Amino acid sequence: MIIGIGFSAFMLYREYKPGSLDVLQFTWQTLFWLFVSILFMVIRDFGYIIRIRLLSNNQLTWRKAFSVIMLWEFTSAITPSAIGGTSVAIFFLNKEGIRLGRSTAIVMVTSFLDELFFILAFPIVMILIGRSDIFGFGIQENVPWYKNHFMIFTLTGYGLKFIYTVIITYGLFVNPRGLKFLLLWIFKLPIIRKWRPGANESGTDLINTSKEFKTWPLKKWVQAFLATSLSWISRYWVVNTIIVSFFGFAYLNLDDHLLVFGKQLVMWIMMLVSPTPGGSGFAEYVFKEFLAGIVPLGTGVTLAFLWRAVSYYPYLFIGGVIVPRWIRKHFIKR
């Protein structure tokens, strides 16, 4: 929070021009569309809750699924984007009553679905909108692609996602025994050798869960992917509604709305290489640069802060409420 808010304050101070923020008038329309922005984030989390219950065969109740997703988002918000909360999510699921090997498989499938959405959506967006439209703001026109730092970041993030997806696909659906072998090999280390029997049991659970997922009917896979798509698409539309809240729905035509949506997709791929917690600082900078030419000059930093206030900071506060109760429930014996 200090990194993100501090960076926003610095950028606002450096780029502020007298009168530039006068266009940001708070009206009933502003409040309505900001509420819609928050509603999109609620829909996004609801999609994740549906997916985690589906992958657990409804072993998680709605309340437990909500807790897992909020804890997951909290850890993602306080760790670098390249790490995220995925590894810790295995621990959360296990503490909610799902065996460790099965928890590992479930989290791997969620990662597979998330990365699959990015891998499929990115080329579709590139084809529909065009490369120059997505990467053209914040830099000079007609710059060669290898000098476009936004494109380099995006291609790097996309390449990492593609490699990661191939590894998950192979380990989960082709050779889960190889994952078990790797797990047992790691637990040969002297410092963790005493937990090797548990690792062996978890590896067996992983193999059994992998067999279960490989026999899943197509209907379940479609439902899981639709829930994933609903979550990400809802998050991307948040920026559009924030722009509409201040400048009106007619400010952007349909093509411009699609362009802003496409920039969000690209931006989240770029954030994969950010070393800061939750992409703080980096996300605000990229947001401001990507919206240059779309919103009035001098308002980009303020809109970036509002965007993070809707899509990022709430998870820190929610986590601050849920984490102590969750720890008290699972670790403190009365």
N, C-alpha and C positions, 0 to 999 in steps of 0.2 A: 504494500500500500504506500509506503514511504517513497519507494522508487517511482511508482506510477504517478502519484499525486505531485511529487517533487518535480518530475520531468515535465508534467503538464503545466505546472506553475512557471517553470523556467521558460518553456516554449511560449506561453501566453505573454510573459513579460517581454521576451525578446521580439516577438512578432506583433505585439499589439499596436494597432493604429487607431488614433482617436476617432470614435464614431463607428468603428467596424462592428462592434457588438450591438449597436442600436437596432439592427435588423432582427435580433433574437428577442422577440416580444413574447412574454408568457400570457397566453390566453386560454380560454376553455378548450379551444382546439388543440393547443399545446398539451394540456393535461390529458385530453382524451387519447392522443396518439402516443404519448409517453406511457399511458396505461396499456395501450395495445402492444408497445414494445415489451413491457413486463409480461404481458400475457403470452407473447411469443416465447419468452424464456421459460414460462411455466409449461407451455406445450412441449418445448424441447425436453425438459426434465421428465415430463409425463411419458414421452416416447421412450426415453431410456429406462424408466421404471417398467413399462410394458415389456421391453426387450429382455431385461434381466429376469423378470418373472417367467417369460416364455422359455428362456434358456435353462432356467432352473426347474422346468416342469412344474411351475407354481409352488415349488417347495418354499419359496420366500413369500411371506404375506405382503400385502400392500405396504404396511407400516415398515417392515424390515427392508423391503425393496427401496422405499423412500430413504431410509437411513443409510443404506449402502450407497445409493447414488449421491446423496448430499456429502457423505464422507469422501467419496471418490472425487467429487468436484472440488471439495476443500483441499485435498492433498494435491490435486492438479494445480490449484491456484497458488499454492505455496512452494511448488517445486518448479525447476526450469521446464520449459515446454518440451524439450527433448526427452525428459524423463517422465513427466506426468504422474498420474496417480494409479497407473495400471498395475504395477507390481504390488502396491499396497492394497489394491482392491481384492487381490487373492486372499489376503489376510482378513479383510472385512467380511468377505463371504464365508470364510472358514469359521469365524467367530459367530456367525449367524446360523450355524448348524450344518453347513455344507462341507463335505469331506474335502481335504486339501487338494487331492488330485483332481477331483471334479471341479473345485473352485478354479484351479489353474486352467482347465480346459474351457470353462465358461468365459473367463477373462480373455483367453486367447481368441475365442470365437467373437467376442465383442470387438476386440482389436481388428480381427479379420474383416468384420462387417464395416467398421469405421473406415479402414484403409481402402476397402473395396469401393465404398462410396466416393472417396476422393479420387481414386484411380479412374473410375468411370466418369465422374462428373467433370473433372478437369478438361479432358479433351473435348467433351461435348460443349462446355462453356467456351473453349477456345474457338471451336468451329462456329458456334452461333454468334459470338460477339466479335471475334477477331483479336489477334494478338496485340495490334497497335492500340486498340481501344482500351484494353485492360492495363497495359503497361505504359501508356502514353502520358500520364500525368506526373508532375513533379520532376520531369527530366526534359531535356531538349528533344525536339522532334527529329526523326530520321537518324537517331543514334543506332549504330550497329548493335545487334542483339547481344554480342559478347561484352559490350560496354554498358548494357542496361543492368544495373545492380539489382533491380527488382526481379528481372527475369532470371538472373543467375541464382538468387536466393530461392526463387520458386522452383526452378529446375532441380536444384540441390535437394530441397525438401521433398519434391515429387519422386526423385530417384531413391531417396532413403525410404520413403513410404512403399515404393514398389518392391524394393529388396526385402523389406520387413514383411510385406504381405506374402512374398514367395516363400520365405523361411517359415512363416506361420502355417501356410497352406501345406507345405511339405511335412512339417513336424506334426500337425494335427490330423491331417487327412490321409497322408501317404505312409509316413513312418513314425508313428507315435512311440514305437519301441526304441527308436533312436533317441528320442527325448528322454525316455526312462534311463537308457544307458548313459547319456550325458549327465543326468541328475545323479546317478549312482557314482559316476566317475568324480563329480565335484565333491560328493560327500565322502570321498576317500581322504580328503584333507584332514590332518590330525585334529585341528581345532573343532571340526564339526562331525567327526567320524562317529561319535556316540549316537547321532541322530540318523545314521544310515539305514537302520531298519524302518524307521518312519518314512524316509525318502523312498525306500523300496515299495512300501505300501502305497504311498502317494503316486508313484510311477505306475503301479498297477491300476489305481483308480483313473489315472489319466488315460491309459490305454482303453479301459472299459468305456469311459465317457466318449472317447474318440469314436469307438465302434457305434455308440448310440447316435452321435451326431451324423455319422456316415449313413445311417439308416433312416434319418429324418425324412419325412415326406416333403415334396417340393413346396407344399402349402405352408409349412412351418418356416422354411427358409425365406419364402416371399414375405411372410408376416414380419419376421425378424428384420429383413432388409428394409421393408417399408417403415417400420418403427425407427430404424436408424436414419433413413432419409428424412422422415418427419422431424427428427431432432435437429439435424444439421440445417435443413432448409429453414426451420423456424428461427434458428440462431442467426442465419444470414439476413433474414428480413428485418431484423432489429434495426440495422443502420438505415434502411429505407424509411421505416416509421419515425425514426428520430429526425431525419431530414424533413419529412412531411409535417412533423409536429410544429416546426418553426416556419416553414416556407410554403406550406399548403400542398395538397395532393397534385395540383396542376403544375407545380414547380418543375417536376420531372415528367417527361413523357414515358411511354412504356419501354422504349429502347433504353432510356437513361436508367430506369428502374432495374432493368436486366443487367445493365453495365455495372451498377453499384452492387448488385447481387453477385456478379461474376468477380468483382474485385474482392469481395468478402471471401470467396472461395480461395482465391489466390493468396490473400493475406494470411489465412489460417495455415496454408501450406508453408508459407515463408516463416511463420512463427515457430515452426518445428525446430529451426536452428537457433532460436533465441536462447541465450544462457541465463536470462533473468527469470525469477519466479513468475509463472503465469504470463510470460512475455512482457512484463511491465516495462514501460519506457519504450521498448522496441515497438510494441503494438501501437502506442499512441503516435509515435513518429510515422510509422507506415500508414496509419489511418489518415493522418493529416496530409501526407504526401499524395496518397491515392485519391483523396477527395479534392485536391487542388484543381481548380477549373470547374468543379461541379457546384461547390458551395461558395458564397461570397468570401472574398479575401479577408483573412483575419478571424474567421469563425471556425476554422477546421479544428483548432486545438480545443476549443470549448465543446464542440460536438464530440470530439474524441473522448473527452473526460466524461460526458454524459453517457456515451456508449459503454465505457468501462463501468460506470456507475450502475448501469442496468445489467450488463452481461458478465461482470467479473467480481466487483466488490461485494455484492450480496452473498456470494458463496463463502467469503471469509467470515462474515457475521453469522451466517447460518451454521457454519462449521464451529464457530466459537460457542454456539449454544448446544449443538448436538454432541460434539466430541467429548466434553466432560461427562455428560450423562451416559454416553456409550461406554466410556472407560470405566465409569463407576459400575455400570451394569455387568460388564464382562470381566473385570479384573479385581474389583474390591470385594472381598468376602466379608460378610457381616457376621 
